[in-house]
Structures are given as structure tokens and as C-alpha cells.
Amino acid sequence: MWTRRAFLRTSGLSVFGLTLGGVPAFLTRSAEAASSGIRARRPILVTIFQRGAMDGVMAVQPLSDPSLAQLRPNILIPNRGERSLLALDDRFGMHPAGNALADLYRKGQLAVVHGVGSPEKNRSHFDAQDYMESGTPGRKSTASGWLNRAVGLTGHEHSAYQAVAMTSSMPRSLGGPVPALAVGNLEEFQVRAGAGAESLESLYAQTTGGKTGELLSQRGGEAFEATRVLSPQNIRSYRPGNGAQYPNSQLARGLRQVAQLIKTEVGLEVAFVEHNGWDTHVGQGTGQGNFARLFQDLSGSIAAFWQDLGGDYQQRVTLMTMTEFGRTVHQNGSNGTDHGRGSCMFVLGPKVKGGRVYGQVGSFAKEALEDGRDLPVTTDFRSLFSNVALQHLQLQATGEQLFPGWRGSPLSVI
């Protein structure tokens, strides 16, 4: 049975083919998949990279450790009173700005993984982000990102919106041989050769044969189709579902557009969004301040996205956060924290064994800290990422195929 949506979509591809001399095979197969409802059953992984290194100890703080109070006399979140910790269990409390995340945790939909990070001891933002996004700590020669490999391991026919980063440039995570899109803003998404120049589509139409023509046929054609699937008018007129109200932030706008892509059924399987500013060296604050502002945005944006999706779409989605490393346990002289090691990450979805804090967080006595200053990394990030990707995306692969050279065990969060 041909649905009206499938008919219109395929008709649009036919017009596209007439103008360019033939419909690329992957587009024809994408339309057939849409008409048969195959895409609608595919799971979707949404990732948020918190760039700058989030202080996991402040995000999810142990409730009772006298050493922590000594190490953080000016930035410790109190257990009681105004702007106090939101109790998760008898061991941990969440920062008061994360009330929306805490609510999802109590509903059993959200899990926290603590003491997670890279086995490679590196406190450089650039290197640590590169290692986490490539999925090969200590190795800079890896040609692809781990999310790009995950998309390739699905074995699904490629569609223009299968892998999308809501960023102005392609993140390391999605770089690689599998085609992906980097779209800073769907409404402004245009494929052009440059200001005042002929459109790239016009150049594509005039190009025949040779390596240039082959490249444009593969990548240019996909991008042109992407511009047709979602018109600027449809993007502007989108209204979040279920009364969801997004914060006014870049993260929220990115997640809002990811929700729109999910609901439009364009074949999205992996989405990437960034949240910047977590390098809190100065004035980190407590219940208020820089960290509270960032964490409230993270919490509110994720909660709005989840509410926007509603029950039916939620069943297909898992959302996971990541950050390159944590912060020092000891506050610095500017009432902030410096580059550290272990942090915490969040995993949300109906498949998640939520309402739990995974990982190990031991004593904060100086002798128990890494180098006498940092929360030790007790969970390799690949243990978490492999479990989420392999289980949620239903990849018929091993952890080592997803993370070359890694022979660890997945953490059982899903």
C-alpha cells in the first residue's frame, strides 16, 4: 500500500532525477524503504558531546565523604537547605540545577555512569576529544570516528539523513567513509559553491564523467536530496509535541531539530549535538554560577527533547552524553577546577536499566585520588559506548570491530 507521504516523497525524487539525468540508486531504495515502513522501525542513537570537560563530581556528588568538604570548601553543594543536592540514592545526589534529569532518573529512564573516561592519561582538550571521538585512545592515526563506524556496521542502505551532526562542521565522531551530514541549522541548510557563485547543484548538473563527477554524484546528490526533504517553511512551522518547551540555547535548538528529523521519518539513525563551555577554571559556583547555568541547560534541553518525542518515538531512541575528561577534585585558587580524569555520563531511554549509578567512586582521601588530585577512571568509555551502540542499534558486531584494538567488556547499562 502506497501512503500519501511515500508517494509524495518518491514523486519528488522523480522530479529530482529528471533534472539531473537519473535517480541515484540509493535514493530509489531509500524511497522504497520509506514506503514499506522499514525506516520507522529502526532505532536511533542521539549523542551529546559536552566539550570542555564537565565536572562529574559536581554533577553527581557523593553524599557523605568528609574529604570532599575539605577539598572543595567554596564549591561543595550542600546536602540540605536551599539549592541542596537532589538525592538519587543513599550514595549520590545530583546538582540542584538538574532537577529535570533527576526526575527522569527517578522514573527509571535515566542511568548515570560515574568514574568514566579514557585510559589514556591526557589532560589536553584537543587530544582527549580526538581519542574519545575516534574511539582509539592514544592513537591519532585512526581515520574514522566511532559513530561513523557504528553507522557502517548497521548494514543499512544509506539515506541522506542517516547520520547527522547538528554542527557547523563535521565532528570527529562522524568523520569517515560512511556519508554523514553536518548541519548547523536545518532552516539555513543550503548547498552552495560560495557566495555569489553558481549553486553547487547547477555545477553538478553540468558535470559529466571523471573523478569530479563521480564525487559529486555520491556526495552532492545526497546533499541536494537532503535540502528537499525538509523545506525551510516546514522547519519554521514545527511545533514541539506534548507541550514541550525548549530552553533558548544552542543545545536546545539542536535537540529540537533532531526531534523534528525523527518525526519526519527521513531515515535518521545517529545524531550528534554539541554543548560547549564546560571548561570551568574560574567561578564554577555552587547552586548558582557557571556550572549551574550549563547544567540547567543540559537538563532542561534533554527533558524537553524527551517530552517532545512522546511515548511512541521514545521507544526507538537512546540518548547518551559524553565529555572528554573530568575536573580536579580539589578546587583551584579561582574557585574553579582544572583538567582532571574521571567524569560522569548520562544514558536515557526505554531500554536503559535506569535509576542507578554505575561505576565505582571510592574515597576522596588524597592517597585514593589519581596523582593525588583526580577522580580515577574506573570505567573505560569504550565499555559504555560499545554497550549502548551494539545493543541499541542492534549491531551484529563485536566491541573490537567498533573500537579497534579494544578487548574489554561492555558495561551492562542497556
C-alpha positions in Angstrom: 0.0 0.0 0.0 1.4 3.4 -1.0 1.0 6.0 1.6 0.4 9.6 0.6 3.7 10.6 2.2 5.7 7.9 0.4 4.0 8.8 -2.9 4.9 12.5 -2.5 8.4 11.7 -1.4 9.0 9.4 -4.4 7.4 11.8 -6.7 9.8 14.5 -5.5 12.7 12.1 -6.2 11.4 11.5 -9.7 11.5 15.3 -10.4 15.0 15.4 -8.9 16.0 12.6 -11.2 14.6 14.3 -14.3 16.6 17.4 -13.6 19.9 15.6 -13.0 19.6 12.8 -15.5 18.6 9.8 -13.3 17.8 9.0 -9.7 20.8 7.7 -7.8 20.2 4.0 -6.7 20.4 4.7 -3.0 17.7 7.4 -3.3 15.3 5.0 -5.1 16.0 2.3 -2.4 15.5 4.9 0.3 12.1 5.8 -1.1 11.1 2.2 -1.3 12.2 1.6 2.3 10.2 4.6 3.4 7.1 3.3 1.6 7.4 -0.1 3.3 7.8 1.4 6.7 11.3 -0.2 7.2 12.8 3.1 8.5 10.1 3.6 11.1 11.2 0.5 13.0 14.9 1.4 13.1 16.4 2.5 16.5 18.0 6.0 16.8 21.0 6.9 18.9 21.3 10.6 19.9 24.7 11.7 21.4 25.6 15.0 23.1 29.3 15.9 23.4 29.9 18.2 26.4 33.0 20.0 25.2 35.4 21.5 27.8 35.2 18.6 30.3 32.3 18.5 32.7 33.0 18.3 36.4 31.3 14.9 37.1 31.8 15.3 40.9 29.7 18.4 40.9 27.1 17.0 38.5 26.6 13.8 40.6 28.2 14.3 44.0 28.8 11.7 46.7 26.6 12.5 49.7 29.0 11.7 52.6 32.7 12.0 52.3 34.5 14.4 54.8 37.5 14.7 52.5 35.4 16.2 49.7 34.3 19.1 52.0 38.0 19.8 52.7 38.9 19.7 49.1 36.0 21.9 48.0 35.4 24.4 50.7 33.8 27.1 48.4 32.2 24.9 45.7 30.7 22.0 47.6 27.0 21.5 47.0 25.2 21.2 50.4 23.1 18.2 51.4 20.4 20.3 53.0 18.8 23.7 52.7 18.3 26.0 49.7 19.8 24.8 46.4 20.9 21.5 48.0 21.6 18.2 46.3 18.8 16.2 44.7 19.1 12.8 46.3 19.4 9.9 43.8 20.0 7.1 46.3 21.8 6.7 49.6 25.2 7.4 48.0 24.8 10.2 45.4 23.0 13.5 44.9 22.5 15.4 41.6 23.3 19.1 41.3 20.1 21.1 42.0 20.1 22.6 38.5 19.5 19.1 37.1 16.0 18.6 38.6 14.6 17.5 35.2 17.3 14.9 34.8 16.8 13.8 38.4 13.1 13.3 37.6 13.9 11.0 34.6 16.3 9.1 36.9 13.6 8.5 39.5 11.3 7.3 36.7 13.9 4.6 35.9 14.6 6.0 32.4 18.0 7.6 33.1 21.2 6.0 34.2 24.4 7.7 35.5 27.8 6.2 34.8 30.5 7.6 37.2 34.2 7.5 37.1 34.1 7.1 33.3 36.8 8.3 31.0 39.8 7.4 28.9 42.5 5.0 29.9 44.9 7.4 28.2 46.1 9.9 30.7 45.9 13.1 28.8 44.6 16.5 30.0 44.7 18.2 26.6 41.2 19.1 25.4 42.2 18.6 21.8 43.9 15.2 22.3 41.3 13.8 24.7 38.4 14.8 22.4 40.2 13.3 19.5 40.8 10.0 21.3 37.2 9.8 22.6 35.6 10.6 19.2 37.9 8.3 17.3 37.4 5.6 19.9 41.1 4.7 19.9 42.8 6.3 23.0 46.5 7.1 22.4 46.3 6.6 18.7 45.9 9.6 16.4 46.2 7.8 13.1 42.6 6.4 13.2 40.9 7.5 10.0 37.3 7.3 11.2 35.2 8.2 14.2 33.4 5.6 16.3 29.9 6.8 15.4 30.8 6.6 11.7 31.9 3.0 12.2 28.7 2.3 14.1 26.6 3.6 11.2 28.6 1.5 8.8 28.1 -1.6 11.0 24.3 -1.3 10.8 24.5 -2.7 7.3 21.5 -0.5 6.2 21.2 1.2 2.9 22.4 4.7 3.2 20.0 7.6 3.2 20.8 11.3 3.2 19.8 11.8 6.8 21.1 8.5 8.3 23.8 10.2 10.2 23.5 13.9 11.1 25.6 16.3 13.2 23.8 19.5 14.3 27.1 21.3 14.0 28.7 23.8 11.5 31.5 21.3 10.7 31.8 17.6 10.7 32.7 16.3 14.2 35.5 13.7 14.5 32.9 11.2 15.8 31.1 11.1 12.4 34.1 11.5 10.1 34.9 8.6 7.9 33.9 6.6 4.9 30.2 6.4 5.6 28.5 9.6 4.3 27.2 11.9 7.0 25.8 15.5 7.2 26.9 18.4 9.3 24.1 20.9 9.5 24.4 23.9 11.8 20.8 24.9 11.3 18.3 23.0 9.2 16.4 26.2 8.3 19.6 27.7 6.8 20.9 24.5 5.3 21.9 25.3 1.7 24.4 23.6 -0.5 26.3 26.3 -2.4 29.7 26.6 -4.0 30.1 30.0 -2.4 28.6 33.5 -2.0 27.7 35.0 -5.4 28.6 31.8 -7.2 26.5 29.3 -9.1 24.9 26.8 -6.9 26.7 23.5 -6.4 23.6 21.8 -7.8 24.0 23.8 -11.0 27.6 22.7 -11.2 26.6 19.1 -10.5 24.2 19.2 -13.4 26.9 20.4 -15.8 29.5 17.9 -14.7 29.8 14.6 -16.6 32.3 11.8 -16.1 35.7 11.9 -14.4 36.6 11.8 -10.7 34.9 15.1 -10.0 31.6 13.9 -11.5 31.8 10.7 -9.5 32.4 12.6 -6.3 29.6 15.0 -6.9 27.3 12.1 -7.8 28.0 10.4 -4.5 28.1 13.3 -2.1 26.5 16.2 -3.9 23.4 14.2 -4.9 22.8 13.2 -1.3 23.1 16.8 -0.1 20.6 18.0 -2.7 18.1 15.4 -1.7 18.6 16.5 2.0 17.6 20.1 1.1 14.4 18.9 -0.4 13.2 16.6 2.4 12.8 19.4 4.9 11.8 22.7 3.5 12.6 25.9 5.4 8.9 26.6 5.7 8.2 23.2 7.4 11.2 23.7 9.7 10.0 27.1 10.8 6.4 25.9 11.4 7.4 23.0 13.5 5.7 22.9 16.9 7.1 20.6 19.7 4.8 17.9 20.8 3.2 17.2 24.2 3.6 20.8 25.4 7.4 20.6 25.4 9.2 23.9 26.0 12.8 24.1 25.0 15.3 26.5 26.6 16.6 29.3 24.5 20.1 27.8 23.8 22.2 26.3 21.1 21.9 22.8 22.6 18.1 23.1 22.8 17.8 24.2 19.2 20.0 21.3 18.1 17.9 18.7 20.0 14.7 20.4 18.8 15.8 19.9 15.2 16.9 16.3 15.9 13.3 15.7 17.2 11.9 17.1 14.0 14.2 14.8 11.9 13.0 11.8 14.0 9.3 12.7 13.5 9.7 13.4 9.8 10.9 9.8 9.2 13.8 10.7 6.9 15.9 7.7 8.0 17.8 9.2 10.9 19.8 6.6 12.9 22.6 8.5 14.5 22.5 12.2 15.6 25.3 14.3 17.2 24.9 17.5 19.1 27.4 19.7 20.9 27.2 21.5 24.3 30.1 23.9 24.8 31.6 25.8 27.7 32.3 23.2 30.4 35.9 24.3 31.0 35.1 25.8 34.4 38.5 27.1 35.6 37.1 30.2 37.1 34.0 31.0 39.2 32.5 27.5 38.9 29.9 28.4 41.5 27.7 26.1 43.6 23.9 26.2 43.4 24.3 29.2 41.1 27.1 30.2 38.8 28.7 28.9 35.6 28.2 25.2 36.2 24.6 25.6 37.4 23.8 27.6 34.2 25.3 24.9 32.0 23.8 22.0 33.9 20.3 23.6 33.9 20.6 24.0 30.1 21.7 20.4 29.7 18.9 19.1 32.0 16.1 21.2 30.6 17.1 20.6 26.9 17.2 16.8 27.3 13.9 16.8 29.2 12.2 19.0 26.6 13.5 16.8 23.8 12.2 13.7 25.6 8.8 15.2 26.2 8.7 16.4 22.6 9.2 12.9 21.3 6.4 11.3 23.4 6.0 7.7 24.1 5.9 6.2 20.6 9.1 7.9 19.4 10.8 7.4 22.7 10.6 3.7 22.2 13.1 3.9 19.4 15.6 6.4 20.9 18.5 6.2 23.3 20.3 9.4 24.2 23.9 9.4 25.7 26.2 12.2 26.8 30.0 12.2 26.7 32.7 14.6 27.8 36.5 14.3 27.2 37.5 14.1 30.9 36.6 15.4 34.3 37.9 18.1 36.6 40.3 18.1 39.6 38.6 17.2 42.9 40.5 20.0 44.7 39.2 23.4 43.8 41.8 25.9 42.5 42.6 29.5 43.6 39.9 30.9 41.3 37.1 28.9 42.9 37.0 26.7 39.8 38.5 23.3 38.9 41.3 22.3 36.5 41.6 19.5 34.0 41.2 16.1 35.6 40.4 12.5 34.7 37.2 10.7 35.5 33.8 12.3 35.0 30.2 11.0 34.7 27.9 10.4 31.7 24.2 10.0 31.3 22.2 7.5 29.3 18.5 7.9 28.7 15.9 5.6 27.1 13.3 2.9 27.5 16.0 0.1 27.0 18.2 1.6 29.7 18.4 0.0 33.1 17.9 3.3 34.7 17.5 4.7 38.2 21.1 3.5 39.0 24.5 5.0 39.3 27.0 2.7 37.6 30.8 2.7 38.0 33.0 3.0 41.1 33.7 6.1 43.1 35.9 5.5 46.0 37.3 7.7 48.8 38.3 11.3 48.2 41.2 11.0 50.5 44.4 12.3 48.8 46.0 8.9 48.6 43.0 7.4 46.9 42.9 10.0 44.1 44.8 9.7 40.9 48.0 11.7 41.2 46.6 12.9 44.5 44.2 15.2 42.7 41.8 13.5 40.3 38.8 11.1 40.4 40.3 7.9 38.9 38.9 6.5 35.7 37.3 3.2 36.8 35.2 2.7 33.6 36.7 2.9 30.2 34.4 5.0 28.0 34.5 2.2 25.4 32.8 -0.1 27.8 29.8 2.3 27.9 29.8 3.3 24.2 30.1 -0.3 23.0 27.1 -1.4 25.1 24.9 1.4 24.0 25.8 1.2 20.3 25.8 -2.6 20.0 22.7 -3.2 22.0 20.6 -0.2 21.0 21.5 -0.1 17.3 21.4 -3.9 17.2 24.8 -4.2 15.6 25.9 -7.6 14.6 29.5 -6.8 15.6 31.9 -7.1 18.4 33.3 -4.4 20.6 36.7 -4.7 18.9 35.1 -4.1 15.5 33.6 -0.9 16.8 36.7 0.1 18.8 39.8 -1.3 17.0 42.3 -2.9 19.4 40.0 -2.9 22.4 39.2 -6.2 24.1 37.4 -5.0 27.1 33.9 -6.0 28.3 30.8 -3.8 27.7 29.2 -2.2 30.7 25.7 -3.6 31.0 23.6 -0.4 31.0 21.2 -1.5 28.2 
